[in-house]
């Protein structure tokens, strides 16, 4: 059984809670680490392993990223592409992206990611995120 991947949020990195037991993956917080690829590499590896092991269970993926720098957005896109490929391979994935309704750039960012993907992808704008 794959271990839970849990990383505490820092000032420049999001909280990551990927729980393979209940099929919930969550990324929340700011993302502008000094080296995005170094930060996201083990996360992307975990996602690869998880997606290979998951059966027909419904997987809930939640993002809430009020700020993402350019290199982080590349890493997030790499992760989303892995989810998209898994969806095309028949995995039951559902992605929800939570945004603050007052933050237009945050909503636009989520919409840009959404445009490139086929998997079920909802953007939910909230008063307070």
C-alpha positions as CSV (number, residue, x, y, z in Angstrom):
1,X,0.0,0.0,0.0
2,X,1.3,3.4,-1.0
3,X,2.0,5.7,2.0
4,X,0.2,9.0,2.5
5,X,2.1,11.9,1.1
6,X,1.8,14.8,3.5
7,X,3.8,18.0,3.3
8,X,3.2,21.0,5.6
9,X,2.6,24.3,3.9
10,X,5.4,26.9,4.2
11,X,5.5,30.5,3.2
12,X,6.4,29.5,-0.4
13,X,5.1,26.0,-0.8
14,X,1.6,24.5,-0.6
15,X,0.3,21.9,1.8
16,X,0.2,18.6,0.0
17,X,-2.1,15.8,1.4
18,X,-2.4,12.8,-0.9
19,X,-4.2,10.0,0.8
20,X,-4.3,6.8,-1.2
21,X,-6.6,5.0,1.3
22,X,-9.6,7.4,0.7
23,X,-8.5,8.5,-2.8
24,X,-8.3,12.2,-2.0
25,X,-5.5,14.4,-3.3
26,X,-5.2,18.0,-2.0
27,X,-2.9,20.8,-2.9
28,X,-3.5,24.1,-1.0
29,X,-1.6,27.3,-0.5
30,X,1.0,29.5,-2.2
31,X,3.5,28.0,-4.6
32,X,6.7,29.9,-5.3
33,X,9.5,27.6,-4.1
34,X,13.0,28.6,-4.9
35,X,13.3,25.4,-7.0
36,X,9.9,24.3,-8.1
37,X,11.1,21.2,-10.0
38,X,13.0,20.0,-6.9
39,X,9.9,20.6,-4.7
40,X,7.5,18.9,-7.1
41,X,9.6,16.0,-8.4
42,X,8.8,13.6,-5.5
43,X,5.2,14.6,-5.7
44,X,5.1,13.8,-9.4
45,X,6.8,10.5,-8.7
46,X,4.2,9.7,-6.0
47,X,1.4,10.6,-8.4
48,X,2.8,8.2,-11.1
49,X,2.9,5.3,-8.6
50,X,-0.5,6.1,-7.2
51,X,-2.1,6.3,-10.7
52,X,-0.6,2.9,-11.6
53,X,-2.1,1.3,-8.5
54,X,-5.6,2.9,-8.4
55,X,-8.4,0.8,-9.8
56,X,-11.9,2.0,-10.5
57,X,-12.3,4.0,-7.3
58,X,-13.4,7.6,-7.6
59,X,-10.4,9.9,-7.0
60,X,-11.1,13.4,-5.7
61,X,-8.5,16.0,-6.5
62,X,-8.6,19.4,-4.9
63,X,-6.5,22.4,-5.7
64,X,-6.6,25.8,-4.0
65,X,-3.6,27.8,-5.1
66,X,-4.1,31.6,-4.6
67,X,-0.6,32.3,-6.1
68,X,1.6,30.2,-8.4
69,X,4.8,31.4,-9.9
70,X,5.7,30.5,-13.5
71,X,8.0,27.5,-12.7
72,X,5.4,26.1,-10.3
73,X,2.7,26.4,-12.9
74,X,4.8,24.3,-15.2
75,X,5.0,21.6,-12.5
76,X,1.3,21.8,-11.7
77,X,0.6,21.4,-15.5
78,X,2.9,18.3,-15.5
79,X,0.8,16.9,-12.6
80,X,-2.5,17.8,-14.3
81,X,-1.3,16.1,-17.5
82,X,-0.6,12.9,-15.5
83,X,-4.2,13.1,-14.2
84,X,-5.5,13.7,-17.7
85,X,-3.7,10.8,-19.2
86,X,-5.0,8.5,-16.3
87,X,-8.5,9.8,-17.1
88,X,-8.0,8.8,-20.8
89,X,-6.8,5.4,-19.6
90,X,-10.1,4.9,-17.8
91,X,-9.4,6.1,-14.3
92,X,-12.3,7.8,-12.4
93,X,-10.9,11.2,-11.6
94,X,-12.7,14.4,-10.6
95,X,-10.8,17.6,-10.1
96,X,-12.1,20.6,-8.2
97,X,-10.2,23.9,-8.2
98,X,-11.2,26.3,-5.4
99,X,-10.6,30.0,-6.0
100,X,-11.4,33.2,-4.2
101,X,-14.2,35.0,-6.1
102,X,-12.4,38.3,-5.5
103,X,-9.1,37.1,-7.1
104,X,-9.5,37.4,-10.9
105,X,-6.0,36.2,-11.7
106,X,-6.5,33.1,-9.6
107,X,-9.7,32.2,-11.5
108,X,-8.0,32.9,-14.8
109,X,-5.1,30.7,-13.9
110,X,-7.5,27.8,-13.1
111,X,-9.4,28.4,-16.3
112,X,-6.1,28.2,-18.3
113,X,-5.3,24.9,-16.7
114,X,-8.9,23.7,-17.4
115,X,-8.7,24.5,-21.1
116,X,-5.9,22.0,-21.7
117,X,-7.6,19.1,-20.0
118,X,-10.4,16.7,-20.7
119,X,-11.0,15.2,-17.3
120,X,-13.9,16.4,-15.1
121,X,-12.7,19.8,-13.8
122,X,-14.9,22.2,-11.8
123,X,-13.8,25.7,-10.8
124,X,-15.6,26.9,-7.6
125,X,-15.3,30.5,-6.7
126,X,-15.9,31.1,-3.0
127,X,-16.1,34.2,-0.8
128,X,-13.3,33.0,1.4
129,X,-10.9,30.2,0.5
